Amino acid sequence: MRAAIIDRPGEIRVGDVPDPKPREREVVVEVGACGICGTDLHIADGHFPPTPYPIVPGHEFAGKIVELGSDVPGGWQVGDRVAVDPSLFCGYCGPCRSGHGNLCANWNATGDTVDGAFAEYVAVPSANCYRMPDAMTWEQGALVEPVSCAVHGVRRVGVEAGERFLVVGAGTMGLIMQQLLQRAGAHVTVVDRNADRLPRAARLGAVATAADVGELDDEKFDAAVDCTGAAPAIEAAFDATRRGGRLLVFGVAPAEARVALSPFRIYNDEITIVGSMAVLNSYGAALDLVADGAIDTEELLTDRLPLEQYPDALVKMRSGAGLKVQVLPGGGRA
């Protein structure tokens, strides 16, 4: 089959690899669509420490089951349309046993540490498959994974109706986060240095937008969410929280990044700082949100490219010219 391959950081190609074979309780999925996110850029650059090389990347995906391994439970059949949770938790470490599988001591994920879905086919645990409604497109199905990350993030930071939130970053994740916060009753202001992204945030219901936190006249917010992973943005979001406020570090920063935050202010103003790591018991809820139209997917999906153009898709993602860039390995025909 054809697949995108990162042989080592900075060396990316599309080539032939062996077709995957399902192991016990696995299925093979013919990939309909797979999205690129910031983690994929970190993997391509060698800045995501868990990743081994070479690897076939791709963890935001949906497609059709075309082969069943042995002892597959749950009534799955060839032809079933599925969105797939890429999480591969061990199930026996301390975090897993305490209900925190996303913090698994032996954490793995399809497309991040084992071969993923920028390919014609991918083998995955059947337990990670979620049945898609017939009306849901492959592109929408591939958006379930980023939505599930945002669902977990919203649960981590908490939101009450009427609260004022600042979202820093109007990329795909920022706009998904904005929509979920608004659905929970928050009034959301969105900041992004790329001013071309701000009209989308406004169309999606932001009460205000700005190209920089400094343009907000020292307004303080009940909570702030950084969706960029950039140290200066995290610092600005922290500075914009009110006394007793909350900061969610949601964007993926390089492992070596550092921020300068006032410990006195954390103490004196009782600022709560939380992180949000990937997906935790949020995939089914995310699929329902996408299926119900709670997320405006058309505002997010800006580029659809064939598998052979995967290197170009990475370049487009880096440029910030669009939002969600997806690859359709079978031309969307799975």
N, C-alpha and C positions, 0 to 999 in steps of 0.2 A: 504494500500500500504506500501511498504518498503521505509524507508528514513533514512538518517543520522540525528542524533539529538544531539545537544549540550545542555544538561540539565542546565549546569552552567559552568563557565570557568574551563577547565581541565577535565570535565566529558563528554565524547563523546561515543556514541553508535550508532548502526544501529538497528532499530526496526520497529514496525508497528505503523502507524498513520492513521487517517481517510483520505479517498480519498478527494481531494479538490473539491469544488463545485463552478462553475463560477457564479459570481454576474453579475449585469447588465453591459454590454459592456466588459465583460471578456471572455477569452477562457481558456480551460484546455489544456496544452501541455504535451504530453508524451515525456519525456526527452531522447534525444539521446546521448548527451555528455554534461558534465559540468566540467569546469576547476577550479583548485585550484590556488589562488593567495595569495600574502602577506596579504591582508586584511582578508582572511579566517583564517590565522594563528593568527592574532590579535584578531579576534572574538573568536577563540578557547581558547585563553589565557585570555580573558576579557579585552583586551587593545583597543577595538573599542567602545568608549562611547555610540554611538547611539543604540547599539544592546541590545534588551531585551532577556531574557532567560525564558524558553527553546526556541530554534529556530532550524529550519531546514535551514542550510546554503546553499550557492550556487548561484552565480550571473552571472557567465560566461556560458551561455548555449544556446542550440539549440535543436529543436525537432519537433514533428508533432502535429498539432491541432487534438484533439480527441473529444472535446465537446465545444459547443457554448453557452454562456449565452444569456440573452435577449438583444435585440436592439444592436447587434454587427454590427457596420458599416464597410464599406470597402470591402464588397464582400468576406470575409473570409469563408472558407468551411472546414469541417472535412477532414483531409488528407493533408492539406496545410503544407508545410515544412517551418519553421520559425527560424530565430535567434531573440533573445528577448533582448531589452534594459531593464535593471533592474531598471532604474531610475523611481521614483515615486514622481514627483513634485506636489505641491498643486495647483499651477496655479493662486493663488490670493494674495500671499504675495508680498512685495516690490521687492525682487530680481526676482521672477517669472515674475512680470508685466514689469520689465525692461529688460527682455530677458536673465536673469542669473539664470535659473532654477536649475542649479547644486549647487547654493548657497541658495537654498530654505530654508526659515526659518522653514519650517515644513518637512524638507528633510526625505525621506524614500527610501528604495530600496529593491527589491526582493532579498532575501538571506542575507541581511544585517540587516534589521529591521523587515521584515515580512518573512514568510516561503518561502524558495527558492528551488533550483533545484537539490540538492543532494538527489533526490527522484525519484520515478518512474513517478510521475505526479506533475505539478505545475500549479496553476491558476494565470493568468497575464492579465493586460489590453490589449485588442486587439490593441489599439493604439500604443503599444510598440513592436508590432510584425513587422518584416521585412521579406519579402518573399525571400527564398533562391533559387538560381539556382539549377536545378536538379543535376548538376555535383558536387556541393559543398557537402562535407562530413559533418557528424555531428560534427566531431572534428574541422574541419575548421570553421563551423558555431559558435562553442563555442569560437573560437578565435576572433570573431568580436568584442566582448566587450573590451578585452584589447587593440585591435588595435584602437577602437574608443577613448579610453582614451588617447592613444599616439597621435592620430590626433588632439585632443583638445590641448594637450601639445605643439605640434609643432606650432599650431596657436598662442598659448600664447607667446612662446619665439621668434617666427619669424625666418625666415632663408632666406638668399640670396645665390644665386649660387656662389660657390667659397669660402664661409666662412669655417673657421676651427672650428670644434666642438669637444669638449671632452664629451664623455658619460661615466659616472662612474657607473659601474654595468652591467655585461653581462648576467644577467638572462633574462627571457622571455621579460620583459618590456624594458630592455636596448637594446636587439637585435631588437625588433620591432621599437623602437625609432631610432636606428642606420639606419635601412632600410628606414624609412620615411625621415630622414634628408638627406640621400644619394640621394633619389629620388628627393628631392628638390634642389640638386646640391651641398650639403655640403661635405667637406672632413672630415671624422670622425675618431678620435682616441678613442679607447675603453680601459678602465681600469677595472680590476676585481681582487680581492685578490685570487679568485679561478682560478688558472692558467689553469685548465682543460677546462674552458669555453672560453678561448681566441682563440683557433683554430676556433671555430664557427664564432666568430666575424671577424676573418681574411678571412674565406671562404665567408662571406657575404659582404666583400668589405672594411673593415676597413683599413685605410692607415697605422695605427700602433696600436699595443696593448702593454699593460704593466700590471704587477701585482700590481703596486702602482703608484700614481701620481708622487711620488718622483723620479721615474725612467725616467721621461720625460725631464730631464735636464733643468728644469725651463722654459719649453716652455709655452707660453701664447696663449690662444685661444680666438677667437671672441665670443664664447659662450660655456657654460658648462651646462650639464644636469645631475643632480643626480637622479639615478633610484634605490637607495638603501634605502633611509630613515634613514641612519645611520649618526649621527652627525659628526663624523670625516670625512666621505666621503663628506658631504656637505661643510665642512670647506676647505677641500682640493680642491674641485671643485671651490669654490670661489677664493681661492688663485691662481688658474691656469687661471683665466680670465684676459684678457688684459685690459688696460685702455679703458673706454668706452664700455666694454664688458657686457655680459648678463649671468645671472645664473637662470636656471629653477629648482626649487625644485619640483620634480616629484614623487619621492619615498614617500611611506607612513611611516612617523615616528610615534612612540608612542606619545600620546598627551602631555605627560610630558617632552618630549625630549627638550633640549636646545642646541643652537650652539653659538660659539664665533666668531663673524665677526667684522672686523675693521670698525667702523662707519666713521673714517677719510678716509679710502680708498673708501668706498661707495660714500662719498662726493667728495673727491679730484679726484678720477678716474672715477666718474660718472658711477658706476656699477649699472646696472638695475637688480633687483631681483624680479622674479615673481613666483607664484605658479600655479598649475594646478590641479583642483579638478574634478576627474571622467570624466563624459561624458556631452557634451553640443552640441546638433545639429550636432553630428559627427558620428552617427551610420550608416546612409545610406552611407556616404562616405567611412567608414571603410569596410562595406560589399562589396562595389564595389572594393576596393583595394584588399581584400582577393579573391574575385571572379576572378579578372583580373590577379592574380598571382604576384601582387606587393610585397606581403609578402611571404617569403619562409617558409611555415608552417611546412614542413617536418624537417627543422633544429630545430624548436622550440618544436615539439611534441615528447617527449621522453618516456612517460609512460602512459599507458592506463590500468586502473584497474576496476574491477566490484564494484558495490555499497557496497557489504558486506565488502570490504576491505578499506572503507573510512578512518578508523583510521590509517591504514598502509600508505594510500596515503598522509596523513598529515605528518607522520614521514618522508616519502621519500622527500616531499617538503622541510621540515626543514633541511634535510641533505645536500641539495645542490648538490646531486649526479647527478641529471638530470636537465631538464629545466621545460617545462610545463607538469604538471601531470594532467591528466584528469580522471574522473570517468564516466563509461558508464553504467547507471542504467539498461538498457535493453540489455546489451551486444552489444550496437551499433545498435540495430535492430529497433528503433522507426519508 
